[in-house]
Amino acid sequence: MGIMGYLRDRMGKIVAILIGLALLAFIVSEVVRSGGSFFRDDNNELAVVNGEKVPYDEFQKKLDQNSAQFKQSGQAISPQITSYIQETTWNQVLSQMLMNKEIEKLGIVVGTDESTSMVNGNSPDPQIARQFSDQQTGQFDRNKLNQFLSYLQSPKADPNQKQAWADFLTQLIEAKKATKYMALVTNGLYVNSLDAKDDYEAKNKLVNFKYATLDYASIPDAKVTLTDEDYSTYYNAHKGQFKNPQDVRSFEYVSFNAAPSKEDSVAIKAQVDKLAEAFKTSTNDSLFVQINSETKTPVSFQKKGGLEPKLDSVMFNASKGFVYGPYISNGSYKLAKLTDEKTTFDSVRTRHILINPATEGGVEKAIAKADSIKKLIQGGKSFADLAATFSVDKGSGSKGGEIPSFDVNGAMGGGQGQITPEYTNAAFKAGKGDLIVVTSQFGVHLIQVEDQKGSVKVVKVAVVDKPITASSKTQTVAYSHAQQFLGNLTKDNFDAEVKKEGLKKSVAEDFTGVAASLPGLDNARDIVRWAYKAEKGDITDKVFTVGDQYVVTRLTEIKPKGILSLDAVKKQIEPAVRNEVKAKQLAEKFQGATSIDQAAQKAGVKVVPVQNVVFANPIIPGASLEYKVIGSIFGSKLNTLSKPINGQQGVYVYVVDSFTNPPALTNNVREKQQIAQALMQRAAGQVLDALKDNAIVKDNRAKLL
């Protein structure tokens, strides 16, 4: 995550409050007057929502922000993660637009006085109060806020930071409006006494019954013939279940493998074998890595556990100069050389003052300022006081600049984050009490080493890697095969050509226009874009390259937004339709019976007794969830054989022996509170779902992202 990942967690968004108190009222009034609209540029269209355009470049800014936040976690952004971030960002933007429209229609506002009070009133907004809280008590400290605002009245206030504050304030105001809107919705929710009574009985009323069942699986699928009428009957009865929230598409494809061959792997290993001899005699291992390695990883000291497993078990027992490999790891041949080893501290504890070069006129001036502060400390000034005054890392600055202890790999205890290599290396080279100035990607640090604990062996290992890649010959053969296959295709002979060539056909079903990866295709954006421009039955006019595969595609299905046609869902509903047909045959085996024992005897099954089932947990012990069966049971008369009921697993008949009613509900307050709480938790999501469902959206993301 880097040191700033740790710092940001503690500074939060409020770090953007670098603006003087005199500017506060002006900015508040400007934001309120403008409405804080996110979208103003009509130059391009990612989408149109209820007539309002969504500019691509504005969406991209938001997407970049969300991607940057994700990167702080230290995870790589794969095509799957990219797709997730895009979808999340789109939902944020769409929700904001729809919510703002509702807020505007209802006339919900946050006035200038209210906005100012959110920042500097008697009860500041919680986001602000949290940032300016006492570290010991956790209570809001107004003096800290006033010191901030007074300090920021100086001419040093940065225009970029003023804009950052305005953006933050806009978010604060928009959130306040949304809170007011949701309050209108939730305050309108009501739970009456009948709701409470029904909920109480559903959880506490018991039923004892006996049943007999015939599983659908007792009739082989091959013995069931489905007619068009069977499909139509089921489809018409369940049409509401086939509402498609967005346009999805499907295609079939053939993939031609261009992965490295055995010969390719042997050739690359031969190259690495030659490098191994030179690596053994190398006197400048860092330079050797930079020249010969695909991955230019800096050579740095690592403690046990910091190397990949294959090296971790070898290098800590080897002698300096030892070369391990070639070995295969992550799709590459690798060589590893133990270049140095030593014993160092297990952990180092430091404190720092972070200077921002952007506000000081450049790195050199920031270093000069750090040197000046260093001299003040050497002259007797308090490090903690100077950290509180000058450090732009307010999270640690408010605690005297203290940073949690970290090891030689830069890892802080308790999974709190990762310190940057520049900071780590400098801290481990220095002596206890030393003051050092170091520059990292986050600014200029004045560091003081406070303590050095423990003793641990560390090693420096240089690694050279050569990816196992396909040769041009391997790629050419695979591509030529793909081109030949494509050249033989027409709209009607795809399956015939697949069979003729002895190839394997794969399918990608029901993907959206923003999908980045599909089953078997890790990075498929080019294919997805093609699919959303093609018509059903179209064959691609080019061979797609996806990783080490060459892919030829044919669009097989377009399912538009809305209620899907029977043809579109026919394959999907086939198992359910087959069970319906089986149910008719199975129900006949129970016909003519007047008791549960007789029904079981006619069907050749056993009667199963069940006790103490409640409506709220509709499970038949030893079977499965059976909503329809349990629902029917709770609506039945005692000692009366039921008609056959089509359940999830089979056809049931039953007889109710008894109901046990719970004590009368005399105080329904608790039940009402539980139901109301559940309603409140669902309210926000359901409101947004309803707004999205009713919105008219022209979505161009499939073409632009």
SULQUI-V685860 format. One record per residue. N is the residue number from 1. RES is the residue in one small letter. OMEGA is omega in whole degrees, 0 to 359 (none if undefined). D_FIRST is the distance of its C-alpha to the first C-alpha in whole Angstrom. Layout:
# SULQUI-V685860
N_RES_OMEGA_D_FIRST, N_RES_OMEGA_D_FIRST
This chain:
# SULQUI-V685860
1_m_181_0, 2_g_183_4, 3_i_182_7, 4_m_174_7, 5_g_177_5, 6_y_182_7, 7_l_183_10, 8_r_180_10, 9_d_184_11, 10_r_180_14, 11_m_180_15, 12_g_183_15, 13_k_185_17, 14_i_175_20, 15_v_180_18, 16_a_182_20, 17_i_176_24, 18_l_181_25, 19_i_182_28, 20_g_179_32, 21_l_181_34, 22_a_181_37, 23_l_190_35, 24_l_184_34, 25_a_179_37, 26_f_183_37, 27_i_178_34, 28_v_182_34, 29_s_179_37, 30_e_180_36, 31_v_180_34, 32_v_182_36, 33_r_182_39, 34_s_181_37, 35_g_177_35, 36_g_184_32, 37_s_181_32, 38_f_187_29, 39_f_178_32, 40_r_185_34, 41_d_182_34, 42_d_186_37, 43_n_181_36, 44_n_185_35, 45_e_169_35, 46_l_179_32, 47_a_172_34, 48_v_184_37, 49_v_182_37, 50_n_178_40, 51_g_181_41, 52_e_183_38, 53_k_175_36, 54_v_181_32, 55_p_181_32, 56_y_185_29, 57_d_178_28, 58_e_177_27, 59_f_182_26, 60_q_177_23, 61_k_179_22, 62_k_179_21, 63_l_179_20, 64_d_179_17, 65_q_181_16, 66_n_178_15, 67_s_180_14, 68_a_178_11, 69_q_180_10, 70_f_181_10, 71_k_180_8, 72_q_179_5, 73_s_179_5, 74_g_180_5, 75_q_176_9, 76_a_180_12, 77_i_179_14, 78_s_175_17, 79_p_179_21, 80_q_179_21, 81_i_177_17, 82_t_179_19, 83_s_180_22, 84_y_181_20, 85_i_178_18, 86_q_181_22, 87_e_178_24, 88_t_180_22, 89_t_179_22, 90_w_179_26, 91_n_177_26, 92_q_182_25, 93_v_180_27, 94_l_180_30, 95_s_181_30, 96_q_181_29, 97_m_181_32, 98_l_179_35, 99_m_180_34, 100_n_179_35, 101_k_179_38, 102_e_180_39, 103_i_179_38, 104_e_180_40, 105_k_182_43, 106_l_179_43, 107_g_179_43, 108_i_181_40, 109_v_169_39, 110_v_186_37, 111_g_182_39, 112_t_180_39, 113_d_180_40, 114_e_179_37, 115_s_179_34, 116_t_179_35, 117_s_179_35, 118_m_182_32, 119_v_191_31, 120_n_181_33, 121_g_180_36, 122_n_179_37, 123_s_182_34, 124_p_177_31, 125_d_182_29, 126_p_180_26, 127_q_179_23, 128_i_181_25, 129_a_181_26, 130_r_183_23, 131_q_181_21, 132_f_181_24, 133_s_177_25, 134_d_185_26, 135_q_182_24, 136_q_186_27, 137_t_183_28, 138_g_181_26, 139_q_179_29, 140_f_180_29, 141_d_183_30, 142_r_179_32, 143_n_179_32, 144_k_178_28, 145_l_181_28, 146_n_178_32, 147_q_178_30, 148_f_185_27, 149_l_178_30, 150_s_179_33, 151_y_185_30, 152_l_174_29, 153_q_182_33, 154_s_180_33, 155_p_182_33, 156_k_183_30, 157_a_184_28, 158_d_179_27, 159_p_178_28, 160_n_180_24, 161_q_174_23, 162_k_179_27, 163_q_178_26, 164_a_177_23, 165_w_179_25, 166_a_178_27, 167_d_179_25, 168_f_180_23, 169_l_176_27, 170_t_179_28, 171_q_180_26, 172_l_181_27, 173_i_179_30, 174_e_178_30, 175_a_179_28, 176_k_177_31, 177_k_180_34, 178_a_178_32, 179_t_179_33, 180_k_180_36, 181_y_181_37, 182_m_177_35, 183_a_177_38, 184_l_181_41, 185_v_185_40, 186_t_178_39, 187_n_178_42, 188_g_178_44, 189_l_183_43, 190_y_177_46, 191_v_181_47, 192_n_184_51, 193_s_179_53, 194_l_175_53, 195_d_181_50, 196_a_181_49, 197_k_180_52, 198_d_180_51, 199_d_180_48, 200_y_182_49, 201_e_179_52, 202_a_182_49, 203_k_189_48, 204_n_178_51, 205_k_184_54, 206_l_175_54, 207_v_172_56, 208_n_181_58, 209_f_173_59, 210_k_179_60, 211_y_171_59, 212_a_184_60, 213_t_172_58, 214_l_182_58, 215_d_174_55, 216_y_183_54, 217_a_180_53, 218_s_175_57, 219_i_179_58, 220_p_180_57, 221_d_184_55, 222_a_182_57, 223_k_181_60, 224_v_177_59, 225_t_182_60, 226_l_180_58, 227_t_176_60, 228_d_180_59, 229_e_177_60, 230_d_179_58, 231_y_183_55, 232_s_181_56, 233_t_180_57, 234_y_182_54, 235_y_182_52, 236_n_180_54, 237_a_185_54, 238_h_187_50, 239_k_181_49, 240_g_180_47, 241_q_187_44, 242_f_177_44, 243_k_183_42, 244_n_185_40, 245_p_179_37, 246_q_180_36, 247_d_176_38, 248_v_183_37, 249_r_180_38, 250_s_173_39, 251_f_171_40, 252_e_184_41, 253_y_173_40, 254_v_182_41, 255_s_178_38, 256_f_189_39, 257_n_175_37, 258_a_178_36, 259_a_181_34, 260_p_177_34, 261_s_177_38, 262_k_179_39, 263_e_178_40, 264_d_181_37, 265_s_179_35, 266_v_181_38, 267_a_180_38, 268_i_178_34, 269_k_178_35, 270_a_177_38, 271_q_182_36, 272_v_176_33, 273_d_178_36, 274_k_179_37, 275_l_183_34, 276_a_180_34, 277_e_180_37, 278_a_181_36, 279_f_182_33, 280_k_183_35, 281_t_182_36, 282_s_177_34, 283_t_177_33, 284_n_188_30, 285_d_178_28, 286_s_178_25, 287_l_179_27, 288_f_178_29, 289_v_181_25, 290_q_183_25, 291_i_193_28, 292_n_186_29, 293_s_175_25, 294_e_179_24, 295_t_186_20, 296_k_183_20, 297_t_178_18, 298_p_180_18, 299_v_183_20, 300_s_180_18, 301_f_178_19, 302_q_173_18, 303_k_184_19, 304_k_185_20, 305_g_181_18, 306_g_179_16, 307_l_175_18, 308_e_189_19, 309_p_182_22, 310_k_181_25, 311_l_184_24, 312_d_182_23, 313_s_185_26, 314_v_194_28, 315_m_182_27, 316_f_176_27, 317_n_184_31, 318_a_177_31, 319_s_180_33, 320_k_181_31, 321_g_181_32, 322_f_178_32, 323_v_180_31, 324_y_178_30, 325_g_6_31, 326_p_174_31, 327_y_182_29, 328_i_178_28, 329_s_178_24, 330_n_175_23, 331_g_179_26, 332_s_165_26, 333_y_183_28, 334_k_170_27, 335_l_179_28, 336_a_182_26, 337_k_175_28, 338_l_186_27, 339_t_181_27, 340_d_175_27, 341_e_179_27, 342_k_174_27, 343_t_182_26, 344_t_180_24, 345_f_178_22, 346_d_179_21, 347_s_179_18, 348_v_176_18, 349_r_184_18, 350_t_165_18, 351_r_184_18, 352_h_172_18, 353_i_184_19, 354_l_179_17, 355_i_181_20, 356_n_181_19, 357_p_183_21, 358_a_181_22, 359_t_182_24, 360_e_179_25, 361_g_177_27, 362_g_184_25, 363_v_182_23, 364_e_180_26, 365_k_177_27, 366_a_177_24, 367_i_179_24, 368_a_179_28, 369_k_178_27, 370_a_178_24, 371_d_179_27, 372_s_178_30, 373_i_178_28, 374_k_180_28, 375_k_178_31, 376_l_180_32, 377_i_178_30, 378_q_179_32, 379_g_175_35, 380_g_179_34, 381_k_183_32, 382_s_176_30, 383_f_183_26, 384_a_180_25, 385_d_181_28, 386_l_177_26, 387_a_180_23, 388_a_183_24, 389_t_192_26, 390_f_185_24, 391_s_176_20, 392_v_171_18, 393_d_185_16, 394_k_178_18, 395_g_178_16, 396_s_181_16, 397_g_180_20, 398_s_178_22, 399_k_178_21, 400_g_179_22, 401_g_186_19, 402_e_175_18, 403_i_178_15, 404_p_179_14, 405_s_179_16, 406_f_182_13, 407_d_185_15, 408_v_175_16, 409_n_181_13, 410_g_183_10, 411_a_176_10, 412_m_182_11, 413_g_176_14, 414_g_179_14, 415_g_183_10, 416_q_179_9, 417_g_185_6, 418_q_177_5, 419_i_181_8, 420_t_182_8, 421_p_182_11, 422_e_180_14, 423_y_182_13, 424_t_183_13, 425_n_181_16, 426_a_182_18, 427_a_181_18, 428_f_178_19, 429_k_185_22, 430_a_177_23, 431_g_180_26, 432_k_181_26, 433_g_182_27, 434_d_172_26, 435_l_183_25, 436_i_179_23, 437_v_184_22, 438_v_177_18, 439_t_175_17, 440_s_180_14, 441_q_184_12, 442_f_179_12, 443_g_181_16, 444_v_182_18, 445_h_164_17, 446_l_188_20, 447_i_170_19, 448_q_178_22, 449_v_184_22, 450_e_183_23, 451_d_178_23, 452_q_188_23, 453_k_170_24, 454_g_180_25, 455_s_183_25, 456_v_177_24, 457_k_177_25, 458_v_180_22, 459_v_175_23, 460_k_185_22, 461_v_176_23, 462_a_183_23, 463_v_175_23, 464_v_180_25, 465_d_175_25, 466_k_181_27, 467_p_176_27, 468_i_184_30, 469_t_180_31, 470_a_176_34, 471_s_178_37, 472_s_179_39, 473_k_180_42, 474_t_181_40, 475_q_182_38, 476_t_180_42, 477_v_181_43, 478_a_181_41, 479_y_179_41, 480_s_178_45, 481_h_179_45, 482_a_180_43, 483_q_179_45, 484_q_179_48, 485_f_180_47, 486_l_181_46, 487_g_181_50, 488_n_188_52, 489_l_165_50, 490_t_180_52, 491_k_189_51, 492_d_188_53, 493_n_184_53, 494_f_182_49, 495_d_181_50, 496_a_180_53, 497_e_177_51, 498_v_180_48, 499_k_181_51, 500_k_182_53, 501_e_181_50, 502_g_183_49, 503_l_177_46, 504_k_179_43, 505_k_176_42, 506_s_180_39, 507_v_171_39, 508_a_190_36, 509_e_169_37, 510_d_176_36, 511_f_181_33, 512_t_183_32, 513_g_180_32, 514_v_179_28, 515_a_179_28, 516_a_178_25, 517_s_181_26, 518_l_180_29, 519_p_180_31, 520_g_182_31, 521_l_188_30, 522_d_181_26, 523_n_191_26, 524_a_184_29, 525_r_180_29, 526_d_180_32, 527_i_180_34, 528_v_178_33, 529_r_178_34, 530_w_183_37, 531_a_182_38, 532_y_172_38, 533_k_186_40, 534_a_175_42, 535_e_180_45, 536_k_181_46, 537_g_181_47, 538_d_174_46, 539_i_179_45, 540_t_179_42, 541_d_177_44, 542_k_175_41, 543_v_178_40, 544_f_174_36, 545_t_179_33, 546_v_183_31, 547_g_178_29, 548_d_178_31, 549_q_169_34, 550_y_194_36, 551_v_175_37, 552_v_189_40, 553_t_174_40, 554_r_181_43, 555_l_186_42, 556_t_185_44, 557_e_171_43, 558_i_178_42, 559_k_183_42, 560_p_176_42, 561_k_179_41, 562_g_179_43, 563_i_182_46, 564_l_179_46, 565_s_177_49, 566_l_180_51, 567_d_183_50, 568_a_184_46, 569_v_186_46, 570_k_180_49, 571_k_182_47, 572_q_186_44, 573_i_184_47, 574_e_179_49, 575_p_181_49, 576_a_178_49, 577_v_180_53, 578_r_178_54, 579_n_178_53, 580_e_179_55, 581_v_177_58, 582_k_183_58, 583_a_179_58, 584_k_180_61, 585_q_181_63, 586_l_181_61, 587_a_180_63, 588_e_181_66, 589_k_178_66, 590_f_187_66, 591_q_176_69, 592_g_180_72, 593_a_179_71, 594_t_178_72, 595_s_182_70, 596_i_179_66, 597_d_179_68, 598_q_179_70, 599_a_180_67, 600_a_180_65, 601_q_180_68, 602_k_182_69, 603_a_180_65, 604_g_179_66, 605_v_181_63, 606_k_173_62, 607_v_181_62, 608_v_177_59, 609_p_180_59, 610_v_181_56, 611_q_169_56, 612_n_173_53, 613_v_178_51, 614_v_182_50, 615_f_185_49, 616_a_179_46, 617_n_191_45, 618_p_180_47, 619_i_171_47, 620_i_184_50, 621_p_180_49, 622_g_180_49, 623_a_183_48, 624_s_173_46, 625_l_180_45, 626_e_184_48, 627_y_185_48, 628_k_181_51, 629_v_181_53, 630_i_177_52, 631_g_179_53, 632_s_181_56, 633_i_182_57, 634_f_175_56, 635_g_186_58, 636_s_174_61, 637_k_179_65, 638_l_170_65, 639_n_180_67, 640_t_180_67, 641_l_182_66, 642_s_167_63, 643_k_176_64, 644_p_180_61, 645_i_177_58, 646_n_179_55, 647_g_180_52, 648_q_186_49, 649_q_183_50, 650_g_180_54, 651_v_183_57, 652_y_160_58, 653_v_185_61, 654_y_172_61, 655_v_181_63, 656_v_179_62, 657_d_183_63, 658_s_170_62, 659_f_174_60, 660_t_181_59, 661_n_178_58, 662_p_175_56, 663_p_181_57, 664_a_180_58, 665_l_183_55, 666_t_179_56, 667_n_186_53, 668_n_184_51, 669_v_183_48, 670_r_179_45, 671_e_179_46, 672_k_181_46, 673_q_180_42, 674_q_180_41, 675_i_180_42, 676_a_179_41, 677_q_178_37, 678_a_178_37, 679_l_181_38, 680_m_182_36, 681_q_182_33, 682_r_191_34, 683_a_185_35, 684_a_180_32, 685_g_182_31, 686_q_176_35, 687_v_180_36, 688_l_178_33, 689_d_180_35, 690_a_179_38, 691_l_179_37, 692_k_182_36, 693_d_182_39, 694_n_183_41, 695_a_173_39, 696_i_187_41, 697_v_169_38, 698_k_190_38, 699_d_180_35, 700_n_186_34, 701_r_182_31, 702_a_183_32, 703_k_189_33, 704_l_184_31, 705_l_none_27
